[in-house]
Amino acid sequence: MAQPQQPQAGGSPNVNSSPNLGAPGGSTVTVEEIIARRMNPKRKRALSMIAAVVVVVGLSWIVYEWLVLSHYQSTDNAYVQGNMIQITPQVGGTVTAIYADETDRVQAGQPLIKFDTADTGVTLAHAEAALGQTVRQVRALYANNAALNAQVQLRLADVDKAKTLVSTAEDDLQRRQKLVSTGGVSGEELAHARDQLTAARSSLAAAQAAVSAAREQLASNQALTDGTTVEEHPDVKAAVAKLKQAWLDAHRTTLPAPVSGYVGKRTVQLGQRVAPGAPLMSVVPLDQVWVDANFKENQLRNIRIGQPARLTADVYGGKVVYDGKVVGLGVATGAASALLPAQNATGNWIKVVQRVPVRIRLNPEQLKTHPLRVGLSMEVEVDVKDQSGAELVGAPSIDPIAATQVYAEADQGADALARRIIDQNLGQSAK
């Protein structure tokens, strides 16, 4: 067995030799051999290739970030939103029928809920009778005009008669006064003539007063009828308005669907007594949903209205991609819009990155193929290359954001009913 060499006294160990580093047979390996091994060209080439790949990948990522990723802003804090239309009654009543349940598809105008019609039917019948009575009373006003005018003419005739009597009494008195001096007329006859003149003048005053009273009655009655007809009379119009209200209440006992959609939530039950305005169920038009994407505040600097967006839903995964467009940016952060906004004026304040909702409109045709539900999670990527759009909407919209024609023709039947009642009570002479 070979013995290791001992270093010479006062000298250093042999630098040209080293202990066995795993060489077979226990042979020694020199420093030059170790350096040669470490400087193996293949190993050096491999390390150089790895370093080159790392540099290329880093530069490629920087270029990709500058040319591509810098033109997109994305977030997974986005959710589907939509109009959840509450079905509320305009009149109170007891529920007698329910025509739609949760998840059902309904069409605009389709009956959803029906109330008991007994009370509203009685009110409508009373309004019909009140309109007919009012028409007849107004007709009587017009008929009184002719009667009161005839009364005035009669009183004028009485005035003329009274004037004739006064004139005759004055002549008789003057004639007797001339005969008194000659003794042709006694004093008693003269006094009698004076009494007749006084009586005639009293009759004239009474007749003139009667004329004034008749004219006042005629003027008062004409004030109720001048410038209008029976159909246009204010009393008749007021009765027609009450009839229309009773008609609407009677026909509002059936609640229609204002839009086409799906029943989202039903809370009403059969036999329930409900008050006006109580929420009974909701209808969600899934063809009108949108997405509210909550971007961080430092992502908003490049987002503008009109920029295109690509969206994916968790329910479908990446296989279904939606095309959208930015239509509005929120005017307040989510924290500021909360029911209890945060109060940051405290000593232990910690800054939290805020988020602002960005509304994105979806393609209706894509919604038909792959419908979304309100509240679903979405992933949004907005292309921010084109920044020519505005950050806020400039001009107000003049068109309604939502509209329905379900209630537009509700009073047409009331107009026809009022016309029929008026014609029935108008009379042939008034017609």
ROGUVEX-812209 format. One record per residue (C-alpha): x, y, z; residue in one letter. Coordinates in steps of 0.001 Angstrom, whole numbers, plus 500000, padded with zeros to 6 digits. Layout:
N
XYZa
...
REM end
This chain:
431
500000500000500000m
501460503321498933a
502260505818501659q
501432509514501169p
504446511717500695q
505560513716503686q
506295517341503217p
509920518366503497q
511006520170506609a
510715523870506297g
509113523507502889g
505667523335501315s
503773520361499994p
504134519358496354n
501775521597494373v
502063519355491367n
500375516512493105s
497196516128495121s
495488513360496973p
493385510900495033n
490117512585493964l
488402509457492996g
490841508236490369a
490945504466490031p
493791502636491686g
494437505513494077g
496546507422491482s
497095511104491997t
495576513929489817v
497483517100489179t
496083520677489341v
496522521047485600e
494345518011485020e
491649519403487328i
491682522777485489i
491551520969482168a
488552519006483283r
486766522130484487r
487458523892481209m
485819521112479194n
484709522667475860p
481450520732475746k
480487521855479181r
481426525426478388k
479423525320475173r
476356524001476994a
476550526727479611l
476919529353476904s
473864528032475078m
471816528109478270i
472878531677478970a
472069532671475395a
468620531088475650v
467945532974478891v
469012536248477304v
466914535654474202v
463878534716476257v
464313537816478414g
464693540093475421l
461720538428473700s
459587538958476786w
460609542609476951i
459767543113473281v
456464541229473664y
455613543331476708e
456383546525474827w
454692545623471540l
451753543493472711v
451023543328476438l
451308547082476917s
448337547468474548h
445987545358476668y
444478545699480113q
442872542663481696s
441060541715484878t
439210538744486280d
437188540957488642n
434246541226486259a
430642540094486527y
427570539907484332v
424929542514485114q
421389542973483793g
417994544538484375n
416055542622487007m
412579544032486354i
410346543890489396q
406698542993488814i
404673545148491201t
400894545735491224p
399367549156490640q
396273548218492646v
395835546034495683g
394006542742495641g
393942539045496433t
395961536746494165v
393710534258492392t
396059532941489676a
399807532708488941i
400754532008485330y
404580531831485500a
407146530385487870d
410906530720488319e
413055529846485254t
410008530122482942d
410304532009479670r
407712534779479299v
406819537090476413q
406063540791476662a
402361541269477438g
401882537737478722q
399749537556481928p
401811536710484992l
399506537252487983i
395761537839488368k
393820539406491265f
390221539052492389d
388059541443490321t
384977541719492580a
385870545033494226d
387114546729491083t
384032545546489186g
381728547248491683v
383748550460491476t
383578550403487692l
379802549928487711a
379418552874490093h
381576555048487815a
379439554104484795e
376246555100486611a
377835558352487823a
378791559305484268l
375292558709482963g
373775560767485776q
376213563611485169t
375372563711481461v
371679564016482252r
372295566756484811q
374335568745482298v
371569568286479735r
369196569800482286a
371454572853482533l
371203573430478804y
367430572925478940a
367138575485481762n
368706578139479546n
365650578170477301a
363224578152480239a
365037580963482023l
365188583025478841n
361420582612478443a
361009583672482049q
362986586843481363v
360771587657478382q
357675587097480512l
358990589420483185r
359773592054480548l
356170591824479364a
355043592375482943d
357248595472483085v
355633596825479935d
352173596259481421k
353204597957484638a
354555600931482683k
351232601220480858t
349358601168484158l
351649603835485579v
351152606038482533s
347351605633482732t
347316606385486470a
349418609504485916e
346986610766483227d
343987610109485470d
345630611934488335l
346485614960486201q
342951615171484802r
341350615014488244r
343731617599489597q
342539620044486927k
338876619361487811l
339324619772491542v
339501623571491295s
336179623712489375t
334494621318491784g
334000618686489092g
335954616051491098v
335739615472494750s
338769615220497004g
337991611556497583e
338296610768493859e
341576612680493726l
342951610661496630a
341792607488494952h
343648608452491754a
346765609080493730r
346508605656495369d
346156604001491964q
349296605762490711l
351222604637493766t
350034601059493283a
350963601149489581a
354420602413490372r
354864599657492989s
353806597051490419s
356332598480487956l
359120598287490518a
358172594697491349a
358116593748487675a
361518595347487106q
362922593502490125a
361515590258488762a
363243590948485433v
366556591506487216s
366177588273489162a
365289586297486041a
368239587748484171r
370571586829487044e
369278583268487030q
369737583083483272l
373268584500483490a
374148582077486278s
372893579107484300n
374557580293481103q
377875580586482957a
377676576823483481l
377050576086479813t
378630578831477690d
381493577889475393g
381094574139475700t
378923571179474784t
377486568407476873v
380362566072475948e
382993568733476720e
381386570021479894h
383768569962482894p
381374567898484990d
381124565296482240v
384895565260481793k
385393564743485524a
382968561814485447a
384763560387482400v
388091560640484248a
386659558718487199k
385307556110484815l
388742555718483183k
390367555341486586q
387864552669487556a
388411550980484168w
392189550985484651l
391891549609488177d
389621546840486923a
392027545882484132h
395148546254486274r
394074543220488245t
395978541244485612t
399727541909485697l
401456541462482308p
405141540916481615a
406624544286480568p
409419542648478535v
410363539242477220s
412700537312479474g
412932534735482218y
411315534730485638v
414167535194488079g
412482535131491481k
408880534614492548r
407763535603496037t
403985535849495573v
401732533013496667q
398179532046495758l
395567533710497972g
397998536357499187q
396590539840499803r
399069542282498306v
399302546070498415a
400180548378495518p
403925548452494892g
404733545150496628a
407385543121494686p
405846539860493500l
408367538451491024m
411197539579488748s
411743539179485009v
415280539236483583v
415791539892479837p
418971537873479267l
419405539343475783d
420144542751477344q
422898541894479831v
426261543644480066w
429515543210481997v
430892545449484734d
434677544949484808a
436335546360487925n
439769547606486837f
442436548876489189k
442845552622489259e
446286552433487638n
444795550497484720q
442322553250483820l
444882555632482361r
444660553983478937n
441023552783478895i
438685554827476698r
435079554570475536i
434728552638472295g
437720550326472777q
437133546666471858p
437247543929474456a
437423540160474513r
435663538303477280l
435431534747478515t
433000533330481042a
433882530801483690d
430744528865482837v
431981528173479275y
435719528476479711g
438133529678477055g
436314527841474270k
433720530617474016v
434998534158473464v
432664537164473530y
433282540386471635d
432473543524473561g
432974547276473544k
433622549747476336v
430577552020476651v
431231553792479917g
433551554245482879l
432254554543486395g
432296557914488108v
433078556483491553a
435041553617493007t
433345550630494517g
434365551719498017a
432881555193497535a
429626553705496228s
429295551258499115a
426501551537501641l
429089552273504327l
432032553982502589p
435447553643504191a
436695556424506465q
440435556812505828n
441042559733508196a
442527557453510876t
445980557019512333g
446446553424511199n
445508554065507570w
446663551537504970i
446474552367501277k
444418549901499235v
444333549950495455v
440832551008494434q
438806549606491553r
436454551444489193v
433692549655487247p
433964549778483452v
430790548876481556r
431211546640478518i
428435545970476035r
428208542440474638l
427313541231471153n
423584540285471160p
424096537567468551e
426701535864470721q
424346536049473691l
421728534156471687k
424184531342471019t
425742531247474484h
423435532972476996p
424792534377480230l
423166534728483634r
423274537747485874v
426122537521488378g
428412535126486453l
432173535695486644s
433975536931483542m
437543537556482448e
438006540733480423v
440803541926478183e
440515545419476706v
442542546481473671d
443811549964474593v
445849550706471462k
443290553200470167d
442999555941472774q
441111558462470661s
437879557915472604g
436688559901475604a
437027558901479222e
433477560028480053l
430297560162477994v
430002563596476413g
426371564126475358a
423279562919477263p
421172560216475660s
417780561317474325i
416518557795473708d
415157555708476606p
417541553060477884i
414544550765478363a
410934550982477195a
407779548894476947t
404510549279475041q
402544546858477211v
400683549617479077y
400299552037476152a
396825550846475090e
395390550154478529a
392822552992478391d
391504552504474854q
388615550396476099g
387797553087478660a
387400555716475936d
384982553501474004a
382967552747477141l
382692556448478051a
381568557328474522r
378848554673474642r
377526555856478037i
377446559491476879i
375547558589473723d
373023556571475717q
372248559483478058n
372632562388475652l
369170562196474094g
368176562760470487q
367559566510470839s
371029567109472296a
372618564968469592k
REM end
